[in-house]
Amino acid sequence: MGTTSARLSRGTIARYASGSLGTGGFATLPGLVLTYYLTDSLGVAALAAGAVITVAKVWDVVIDPVIGALTDRDLARHGSRRRLMVIGALALPVLFALTFAVPPSLGPVVAGIWVLLAFTLTATAFSLFQVPYIALPAELTPRYDERTRLLTWRVVVLTLAILLFGAGGPALRRVSEDPFVQYLVMGVVCGVVIGIGMLVATGVARRAASTAPQPTRERDAGTTDAAAAGIREHFAEGIGALTRSRPFRLLLSTFVLQALATGLMLAGAQYVATWVLDSQAAVELLFVALIAPALLAAPAWGVVARRIGKERTFTIASIVFAIAAVSILGMLWAPGDWIYVPVGIAGIAYAGMQSLPMAMLPDVISHDERTHGPGRAGSFSGVWTAGETVGFALGATTLAVILAVTGYVSSTGTQVVEQPDAAITGIVVSFSLAPAVLIALSLLTLARYPLRRADIDPDTESQPA
């Protein structure tokens, strides 16, 4: 896997980080506006909107482990994971634009089916890039702190992407008074930017291939024909990674619970802006408050992790986020601009909650390689991506259920409606108390995570970070 003393070049780090322009955009914009687009532009009932998003994400859960096995086979047969990454990067912009190109005249039922099909295909294209992309850090460097450095700068770009798409994406809707044109322009522009970020990052796959440990010849012998292996075998490889690695199970469980929490807040931001702060444009300010502090915080979390360890730093970031989230519950009694303060604190913590588990995942993969042999990073990343997908999908689904239970009234286009008090309460709870509880649950699994610096870099155990 290369020499243990080598540092990653700035060019390698920059190219890898550019992929987060795409992953951050895709994770942010649909999570922010897709449910709202369905309920308040296309007239789809809240529960049905949640079902549309959930079905699309369930498909992701099925396909991600398969893609993970396929990208491992690509590495074994062709010496690179780049092929699937390029296919996904080229297909995503077109499919992303189609998701937001639904003519409102089609009616809620047809509109819901259109979004379901287009978004499912978009998510598939994204997985073709994302799964091998997540597998690369374990192959780019074997060093504990170099992985922290690599993933820290990835999260800096991710943070910029969240700001760009979270504030800029909704702002693009102002180009027209026509809701159809608003969302179409947003879908086209943002889809192209996402695709460009992904394409730039595919170049780093070549370097990873040159330093990656190659799978054993015995393992390759039975996998020269990926198509013949079948979906069941591909899926079984991902499940095998999950069942044999206790550190992976614990880290993934923590990450999924936190993805559910952040996905719930992300999906609820537009509703908070519209119905609590009485301004649709406030969603942009919420994102600025969340992301601007995180730009400085991501490198700072990396510094702390090098001193006290990734897992302890991850715990601190999670606790800070939970405290900030629960304080937002005060909007029930005193809605106002003060909300931007706890949102900003949550943003500082969110930077650590993104960079640290992603830096811990390559450690888990390396730990498994020492016991079971190399060549399975794609299987780990496939299950990881599926878990992340489940978390974010259930966040949007949970919000849809809360809205339905509390009587939220859907609408089409510029139609004016009134929301019951129970629906407003549901929106606030979904943005504050519910995410805080989920983060608290994630701390239970994080506390049992066993790997430390000495398990990854035994020769640096006594060295200061």
C-alpha positions as CSV (number, residue, x, y, z in Angstrom):
1,M,0.0,0.0,0.0
2,G,2.9,2.3,-0.4
3,T,5.4,3.5,2.1
4,T,4.2,4.3,5.6
5,S,6.3,7.5,5.7
6,A,4.9,9.0,2.5
7,R,2.6,12.1,2.8
8,L,-0.2,12.6,0.3
9,S,0.5,15.4,-2.2
10,R,-1.6,18.5,-2.2
11,G,-2.8,17.6,-5.7
12,T,-4.1,14.2,-4.6
13,I,-5.9,15.7,-1.7
14,A,-7.4,18.5,-3.8
15,R,-8.6,16.1,-6.5
16,Y,-10.1,13.7,-4.0
17,A,-11.8,16.6,-2.1
18,S,-13.4,17.9,-5.3
19,G,-15.6,14.8,-5.3
20,S,-17.3,16.3,-2.3
21,L,-18.6,19.1,-4.4
22,G,-20.7,16.4,-6.0
23,T,-21.5,14.3,-3.0
24,G,-22.3,17.3,-0.9
25,G,-24.6,18.7,-3.6
26,F,-26.5,15.5,-4.0
27,A,-26.8,14.9,-0.3
28,T,-27.9,18.4,0.4
29,L,-30.3,19.7,-2.3
30,P,-32.7,16.7,-2.6
31,G,-32.8,16.4,1.2
32,L,-33.6,20.1,1.5
33,V,-36.1,20.6,-1.3
34,L,-37.4,17.3,-2.6
35,T,-40.1,16.7,0.0
36,Y,-41.1,20.4,-0.1
37,Y,-41.2,20.2,-3.9
38,L,-43.5,17.2,-3.8
39,T,-45.9,18.6,-1.2
40,D,-45.9,22.4,-1.9
41,S,-45.4,22.5,-5.7
42,L,-46.8,19.2,-7.1
43,G,-49.6,18.8,-4.5
44,V,-48.5,15.3,-3.4
45,A,-49.8,14.4,0.0
46,A,-47.1,14.4,2.8
47,L,-47.3,10.7,3.4
48,A,-47.1,9.9,-0.3
49,A,-44.2,12.2,-0.7
50,G,-42.4,10.3,2.1
51,A,-43.2,7.0,0.4
52,V,-41.7,8.3,-3.0
53,I,-38.4,9.2,-1.4
54,T,-38.3,6.0,0.8
55,V,-38.9,3.7,-2.1
56,A,-36.1,5.3,-4.1
57,K,-33.7,5.0,-1.2
58,V,-34.7,1.4,-0.5
59,W,-33.4,0.7,-4.0
60,D,-30.1,2.3,-3.0
61,V,-29.8,-0.1,-0.1
62,V,-30.2,-3.0,-2.4
63,I,-27.8,-1.7,-5.1
64,D,-25.0,-0.2,-3.0
65,P,-23.5,-3.5,-1.8
66,V,-23.7,-4.8,-5.3
67,I,-21.8,-1.8,-6.7
68,G,-19.3,-2.3,-3.9
69,A,-18.5,-5.8,-5.0
70,L,-18.4,-4.7,-8.7
71,T,-15.9,-2.0,-7.9
72,D,-13.7,-4.5,-6.0
73,R,-13.8,-6.6,-9.2
74,D,-12.9,-3.6,-11.3
75,L,-9.8,-3.0,-9.2
76,A,-8.8,-6.7,-9.4
77,R,-9.4,-7.0,-13.2
78,H,-8.5,-3.5,-14.5
79,G,-6.3,-2.0,-11.7
80,S,-8.7,0.9,-11.0
81,R,-12.1,1.7,-9.6
82,R,-12.5,4.6,-12.0
83,R,-14.9,3.0,-14.6
84,L,-18.0,3.1,-12.5
85,M,-17.1,6.5,-11.1
86,V,-17.0,8.0,-14.6
87,I,-20.3,6.4,-15.6
88,G,-22.1,7.8,-12.6
89,A,-20.6,11.3,-13.0
90,L,-21.7,11.5,-16.6
91,A,-25.2,10.2,-16.1
92,L,-26.2,12.1,-12.9
93,P,-26.6,15.7,-14.3
94,V,-29.2,14.6,-16.9
95,L,-31.2,12.4,-14.4
96,F,-31.0,15.1,-11.7
97,A,-32.5,17.7,-14.0
98,L,-35.3,15.3,-15.0
99,T,-36.2,14.8,-11.3
100,F,-37.1,18.5,-11.1
101,A,-38.7,18.8,-14.6
102,V,-42.2,17.6,-13.7
103,P,-45.0,19.7,-15.4
104,P,-47.5,20.5,-12.6
105,S,-50.4,19.9,-15.0
106,L,-49.8,16.2,-14.8
107,G,-51.5,16.0,-11.4
108,P,-50.2,14.7,-8.1
109,V,-50.3,11.0,-8.9
110,V,-48.4,11.1,-12.2
111,A,-46.0,13.7,-10.8
112,G,-45.2,11.5,-7.8
113,I,-44.5,8.5,-10.2
114,W,-42.3,10.7,-12.4
115,V,-40.2,11.9,-9.4
116,L,-40.0,8.3,-8.1
117,L,-38.5,7.0,-11.3
118,A,-36.2,9.9,-12.0
119,F,-34.9,10.1,-8.5
120,T,-34.3,6.4,-8.3
121,L,-32.2,6.5,-11.5
122,T,-30.4,9.6,-10.2
123,A,-29.6,7.9,-6.9
124,T,-28.3,4.8,-8.9
125,A,-25.9,7.1,-10.9
126,F,-24.8,8.7,-7.7
127,S,-24.0,5.3,-6.1
128,L,-21.9,4.3,-9.1
129,F,-19.6,7.2,-8.1
130,Q,-20.0,7.3,-4.4
131,V,-19.3,3.7,-3.5
132,P,-15.8,3.5,-5.1
133,Y,-15.1,7.1,-4.0
134,I,-15.5,6.2,-0.4
135,A,-13.3,3.1,-0.8
136,L,-10.3,5.2,-2.1
137,P,-8.9,6.6,1.2
138,A,-8.0,3.2,2.5
139,E,-6.0,2.7,-0.6
140,L,-4.5,6.2,-0.9
141,T,-2.6,5.9,2.4
142,P,-2.1,3.4,5.2
143,R,-1.4,6.1,7.8
144,Y,-3.8,7.0,10.6
145,D,-3.1,10.7,10.6
146,E,-2.8,11.1,6.8
147,R,-6.3,9.7,6.5
148,T,-7.5,12.3,9.0
149,R,-5.7,15.0,6.9
150,L,-7.3,13.7,3.6
151,L,-10.8,13.5,5.0
152,T,-10.5,16.8,6.8
153,W,-10.0,18.6,3.5
154,R,-12.7,16.6,1.9
155,V,-15.1,17.8,4.6
156,V,-13.9,21.4,4.0
157,V,-15.1,21.1,0.4
158,L,-18.1,19.2,1.5
159,T,-19.0,22.1,3.8
160,L,-18.5,24.6,0.9
161,A,-20.8,22.4,-1.2
162,I,-23.5,22.3,1.4
163,L,-23.3,26.1,1.6
164,L,-23.3,26.4,-2.2
165,F,-26.2,24.1,-2.8
166,G,-28.1,24.7,0.4
167,A,-28.2,28.4,0.0
168,G,-27.6,28.8,-3.8
169,G,-29.9,26.0,-5.0
170,P,-33.1,27.5,-3.4
171,A,-31.9,31.0,-4.5
172,L,-31.9,29.8,-8.1
173,R,-35.7,29.4,-7.9
174,R,-36.0,33.2,-7.9
175,V,-35.2,33.4,-11.7
176,S,-38.9,33.1,-12.4
177,E,-42.3,33.4,-10.9
178,D,-43.3,30.1,-12.5
179,P,-42.7,27.2,-10.1
180,F,-42.0,24.8,-13.0
181,V,-39.2,27.1,-14.4
182,Q,-37.9,27.6,-10.9
183,Y,-37.2,24.0,-10.2
184,L,-36.1,23.2,-13.7
185,V,-33.4,25.8,-13.7
186,M,-32.3,24.7,-10.2
187,G,-32.1,21.0,-11.4
188,V,-30.1,21.8,-14.6
189,V,-27.6,24.2,-13.0
190,C,-27.0,22.1,-9.9
191,G,-26.8,18.8,-11.8
192,V,-24.0,20.1,-14.0
193,V,-22.0,21.5,-11.1
194,I,-22.4,18.1,-9.2
195,G,-21.2,16.2,-12.3
196,I,-18.1,18.4,-12.8
197,G,-17.0,17.8,-9.2
198,M,-17.4,14.1,-9.6
199,L,-15.5,14.0,-12.9
200,V,-12.5,15.8,-11.4
201,A,-12.3,13.3,-8.5
202,T,-12.2,10.3,-10.8
203,G,-8.6,11.1,-11.6
204,V,-7.4,10.2,-8.1
205,A,-8.6,6.6,-8.6
206,R,-5.5,6.0,-10.8
207,R,-3.1,6.9,-7.9
208,A,-5.1,4.7,-5.5
209,A,-4.8,1.8,-7.9
210,S,-1.0,2.2,-7.9
211,T,-0.7,2.0,-4.1
212,A,-3.5,-0.4,-3.3
213,P,-2.8,-3.9,-2.0
214,Q,-4.0,-6.3,-4.6
215,P,-6.5,-9.1,-3.8
216,T,-5.1,-12.6,-3.6
217,R,-5.0,-14.7,-6.7
218,E,-7.3,-17.2,-5.0
219,R,-9.9,-14.6,-4.4
220,D,-9.7,-13.3,-8.0
221,A,-9.9,-16.7,-9.5
222,G,-13.6,-17.1,-8.9
223,T,-14.5,-13.5,-9.8
224,T,-13.3,-12.9,-13.3
225,D,-16.8,-12.6,-14.5
226,A,-18.7,-10.2,-12.3
227,A,-22.0,-10.7,-14.3
228,A,-21.8,-14.5,-13.7
229,A,-21.4,-14.0,-10.0
230,G,-24.9,-12.7,-9.7
231,I,-26.5,-10.1,-7.5
232,R,-26.8,-12.5,-4.5
233,E,-23.0,-13.0,-4.3
234,H,-22.3,-9.3,-4.7
235,F,-24.7,-8.5,-1.9
236,A,-23.4,-11.3,0.2
237,E,-19.9,-9.9,0.1
238,G,-21.1,-6.6,1.5
239,I,-23.0,-8.4,4.3
240,G,-19.9,-10.5,5.0
241,A,-18.0,-7.3,5.6
242,L,-20.6,-6.2,8.1
243,T,-20.9,-9.4,10.0
244,R,-17.2,-10.2,10.4
245,S,-16.1,-6.7,11.5
246,R,-17.3,-5.5,14.9
247,P,-15.6,-2.1,14.6
248,F,-17.4,-1.6,11.2
249,R,-20.8,-2.5,12.7
250,L,-20.4,-0.1,15.6
251,L,-19.1,2.8,13.4
252,L,-21.8,2.2,10.8
253,S,-24.6,2.1,13.5
254,T,-23.3,5.4,14.9
255,F,-23.1,7.0,11.4
256,V,-26.6,5.8,10.4
257,L,-28.3,7.2,13.5
258,Q,-26.5,10.5,12.9
259,A,-27.4,10.5,9.2
260,L,-31.1,10.0,10.3
261,A,-30.8,13.0,12.7
262,T,-29.1,15.3,10.2
263,G,-31.4,14.1,7.4
264,L,-34.4,14.9,9.5
265,M,-33.1,18.5,10.2
266,L,-32.2,18.9,6.5
267,A,-35.6,17.9,5.3
268,G,-37.3,20.2,7.9
269,A,-35.3,23.3,7.2
270,Q,-37.5,24.6,4.4
271,Y,-40.6,24.0,6.5
272,V,-39.1,25.9,9.5
273,A,-38.2,28.8,7.2
274,T,-41.7,28.9,5.7
275,W,-44.0,28.2,8.6
276,V,-42.0,29.1,11.7
277,L,-39.8,32.0,10.5
278,D,-42.5,33.1,8.0
279,S,-39.9,33.5,5.2
280,Q,-39.1,30.9,2.5
281,A,-35.8,32.8,1.9
282,A,-34.8,32.1,5.5
283,V,-33.7,28.6,4.5
284,E,-30.7,30.3,2.9
285,L,-29.8,32.1,6.1
286,L,-30.2,28.8,8.0
287,F,-27.7,27.2,5.8
288,V,-25.2,30.1,6.1
289,A,-25.5,29.9,9.9
290,L,-24.9,26.2,9.7
291,I,-22.1,26.1,7.2
292,A,-20.1,29.3,7.7
293,P,-18.7,28.2,11.1
294,A,-18.1,24.7,9.8
295,L,-15.6,26.0,7.3
296,L,-13.2,26.9,10.1
297,A,-14.3,24.1,12.3
298,A,-13.4,21.2,10.0
299,P,-9.6,21.7,10.1
300,A,-9.8,22.4,13.8
301,W,-11.5,19.1,14.5
302,G,-8.6,17.4,12.5
303,V,-6.1,19.1,14.8
304,V,-8.0,17.9,17.9
305,A,-8.2,14.4,16.5
306,R,-4.5,14.2,16.0
307,R,-4.0,15.1,19.7
308,I,-6.6,13.0,21.5
309,G,-7.8,10.5,18.8
310,K,-10.6,10.4,16.3
311,E,-13.1,8.5,18.4
312,R,-12.9,10.8,21.4
313,T,-13.1,13.9,19.2
314,F,-16.1,12.4,17.4
315,T,-17.8,11.9,20.7
316,I,-17.2,15.6,21.7
317,A,-18.6,16.8,18.3
318,S,-21.7,14.7,18.7
319,I,-22.5,15.9,22.2
320,V,-22.1,19.6,21.1
321,F,-24.5,18.9,18.2
322,A,-27.1,17.3,20.4
323,I,-27.1,20.2,22.9
324,A,-27.4,22.8,20.1
325,A,-30.2,20.9,18.5
326,V,-32.3,20.5,21.6
327,S,-32.0,24.2,22.4
328,I,-33.8,25.0,19.1
329,L,-37.0,23.6,20.7
330,G,-37.4,27.1,22.2
331,M,-38.9,28.1,18.8
332,L,-42.2,26.7,20.1
333,W,-42.5,29.6,22.5
334,A,-40.3,32.3,21.0
335,P,-39.6,32.0,17.3
336,G,-37.1,34.5,16.0
337,D,-33.7,35.2,14.6
338,W,-32.0,33.8,17.8
339,I,-32.3,30.4,16.1
340,Y,-29.2,31.2,14.0
341,V,-27.0,31.0,17.1
342,P,-27.7,27.3,18.0
343,V,-27.7,26.4,14.3
344,G,-24.2,27.9,14.0
345,I,-23.0,25.9,17.0
346,A,-24.6,22.8,15.4
347,G,-22.7,23.6,12.2
348,I,-19.3,23.6,14.1
349,A,-20.2,20.2,15.5
350,Y,-21.5,18.9,12.2
351,A,-18.1,19.4,10.6
352,G,-16.6,17.0,13.0
353,M,-19.5,14.6,12.7
354,Q,-18.8,14.3,9.0
355,S,-15.0,14.3,8.8
356,L,-14.2,12.0,11.7
357,P,-16.3,8.9,10.9
358,M,-15.1,9.1,7.3
359,A,-11.5,9.2,8.5
360,M,-12.3,6.2,10.8
361,L,-13.8,4.1,8.0
362,P,-10.4,3.5,6.3
363,D,-9.0,2.4,9.7
364,V,-11.7,-0.2,9.9
365,I,-11.0,-1.4,6.4
366,S,-7.2,-1.7,7.2
367,H,-8.0,-3.6,10.4
368,D,-10.1,-6.1,8.3
369,E,-7.3,-6.4,5.7
370,R,-4.8,-7.6,8.3
371,T,-7.1,-10.4,9.3
372,H,-8.9,-11.4,6.1
373,G,-6.7,-10.1,3.3
374,P,-6.9,-7.0,1.0
375,G,-9.3,-6.2,-1.9
376,R,-12.6,-5.7,-0.1
377,A,-12.7,-2.0,0.4
378,G,-15.5,-1.7,-2.1
379,S,-17.7,-4.1,-0.1
380,F,-17.2,-2.0,3.0
381,S,-17.9,1.3,1.1
382,G,-21.0,-0.3,-0.5
383,V,-22.5,-1.2,2.8
384,W,-21.5,2.2,4.3
385,T,-23.2,4.1,1.5
386,A,-26.3,2.0,1.8
387,G,-26.3,2.8,5.6
388,E,-25.9,6.5,4.9
389,T,-28.7,6.3,2.4
390,V,-31.0,4.6,4.8
391,G,-30.3,7.2,7.5
392,F,-31.0,10.2,5.2
393,A,-34.0,8.5,3.6
394,L,-35.5,7.7,7.0
395,G,-34.9,11.3,8.0
396,A,-37.1,12.5,5.2
397,T,-39.6,9.7,5.8
398,T,-39.8,10.5,9.5
399,L,-40.5,14.1,8.7
400,A,-43.3,13.1,6.3
401,V,-44.9,10.9,8.9
402,I,-44.7,13.7,11.5
403,L,-46.3,16.1,9.1
404,A,-49.0,13.7,8.2
405,V,-49.8,12.8,11.8
406,T,-49.9,16.5,12.8
407,G,-52.2,17.4,10.0
408,Y,-49.9,19.3,7.6
409,V,-51.8,20.7,4.6
410,S,-50.2,20.2,1.2
411,S,-50.6,22.7,-1.7
412,T,-49.8,23.2,-5.4
413,G,-48.0,26.1,-7.0
414,T,-48.8,29.5,-5.4
415,Q,-51.9,28.2,-3.5
416,V,-52.2,29.8,-0.1
417,V,-53.0,27.5,2.9
418,E,-53.0,27.7,6.7
419,Q,-51.3,25.2,8.8
420,P,-52.8,23.9,12.1
421,D,-50.8,24.5,15.3
422,A,-50.1,20.8,15.7
423,A,-48.3,20.8,12.3
424,I,-46.1,23.8,13.4
425,T,-45.2,21.9,16.6
426,G,-44.3,18.9,14.5
427,I,-42.0,20.9,12.3
428,V,-40.2,22.4,15.3
429,V,-39.8,19.0,17.1
430,S,-38.5,17.4,13.9
431,F,-35.8,20.1,13.7
432,S,-34.7,20.0,17.3
433,L,-35.8,17.4,19.9
434,A,-36.0,14.4,17.6
435,P,-32.5,14.9,16.1
436,A,-31.0,15.4,19.6
437,V,-32.5,12.1,20.8
438,L,-31.1,10.3,17.8
439,I,-27.6,11.7,18.4
440,A,-27.8,10.6,22.1
441,L,-28.6,7.0,20.9
442,S,-25.6,7.1,18.5
443,L,-23.3,7.8,21.4
444,L,-24.2,4.4,22.9
445,T,-22.7,2.6,19.9
446,L,-19.8,5.0,19.5
447,A,-18.8,4.3,23.1
448,R,-18.2,0.7,22.2
449,Y,-16.0,1.4,19.1
450,P,-12.7,-0.5,19.9
451,L,-10.1,0.8,17.5
452,R,-7.4,3.4,18.6
453,R,-4.4,5.0,17.0
454,A,-2.1,2.1,18.3
455,D,-4.3,-0.4,16.4
456,I,-3.6,1.3,13.1
457,D,-0.1,2.8,13.6
458,P,1.6,0.7,16.4
459,D,4.9,2.4,15.8
460,T,3.4,5.9,16.6
461,E,1.7,4.9,19.9
462,S,3.9,7.1,22.0
463,Q,4.4,9.9,19.6
464,P,2.5,13.2,20.0
465,A,0.0,13.9,17.2
